[in-house]
Amino acid sequence: IISGPLEPKLYFANERTLLHWLHTCLTLASIGMVLTSASTSTSPVMLIAGIALSIVSVGLMWYAYRIFLWRMEKIGSRA
């Protein structure tokens, strides 16, 4: 076990990691929305890909948030 005071950089690094994940998720969701809006009735492939990408993006957002909370708990238990 590491003893000593907790440095603020641990909290900031955790938040930065969450923000990077969320940035990636928003990029994926944006691409999914573009694919969905660009789809035509004759070719549903883009519609399906856009919806799938949006669902994956929401799943990654949930995963990133859960990992953020888990890390905060681990950091907090070191105090």
N, C-alpha and C positions, 0 to 999 in steps of 0.2 A: 504494500500500500504506500502510495506517495503521500507524504505529509507536507504541510506548509500551506500558505494562503493560495487561494485560487486566483489565477490571473484573468483579467477581463478578456484577454485574447482568446481564451477557450470559448467563451460565450459568443464572441464576435465571429470566430471561425465557424462555429456551428450555424450561426445565422447566415453567414456568407454562403455556406454550402447549400442551405435551404433556398436561398435566393437564386443560386445558379441552377438548381434543379427546377425551380418554378419558371425561370426564364426559358429553359429547355422545353418544359411542358407547354408554356404559352406559344412557343414557336411551333410545336407539333400541332396544337389546337388550331392555330392560324392556318397552317397548311391544310389541315383537315377541313376547315370551313371553306377555304378557297376551292378545294377539290369538290366539296359538296355543292357549292354554288355554280361551279363550272360544268357540272354533270348535265347530261341531256337525257331525255326519256328513252332514246334509242340505245344509249350505252350506260347501263347502271353500274359499270365497274368503278367509275370515279366516285359515284355516290356511296357505294359500299366501302371503298377505300377511305373516303373522307369521314364517314361515320366511324369506321374502325379506328382510324387515327385519333379522332376526338375521344373515343372511349379509352383508348390506351393512354392518352394524355391525362384524362381525369384519374385513371388508375395510378399513373406515376405521381400525380400531385398528392394523392392520398398516401402513397408509399413514402414520398419525401417528407410529408408532414409527420407521419408516424416515426420515421427514423429521427427526425428533428426532436420530437418529444422524448424518444428513448435516450438520445444523447444528452438532452437537458437533464433527464433523471439521473443518468450516470455521472454527469458533471456535478450535479447538486449533491449526490451521495458522497462525493469526495470531500465535501466541506466538513 
